Amino acid sequence: LIRAGRYNEALPVFELLAEQNPRKPGVLNNLAMLYQMKGDDRAIDAAQRAYDLAPRNPLYADTLGWILVRRGSTEQGLAVLREAQSRQADLPDLAYHIAVALNDLGRSEQARIELEQALTTGVDFPEIEDAKKLLTDLKSRR
């Protein structure tokens, strides 16, 4: 359902899965992403639980860090995102998330570098158009 973009249908399925499997970080991570898409405050709790169960997994750290950034805890989110990047540096969507955090903190030159690295990988990712737009904006400010 998630891969098909049927998020409204996926949400109750993942809520049930999380209830039945409260110690499955993958389930909790997907639930966190679905909650975040809906603007549901439960996103942070689900992401934190996934991260706590598997703190070395960069995908779970990315989800938690990104949610924190989007919810205004930018410094804290950036720290989690940087930790994820130290474990797996080749994730372009992670670099985009870091760039957004850096830009939000007024560190636009560092954000530009992260975006250029993300966009030169040749790897497609869900937020690639947002990344391109932010890079264009940052370059126009130079």
Order of alpha helices (4+ residues) and beta strands (2+ residues): alpha-alpha-alpha-alpha-alpha-alpha-alpha-alpha
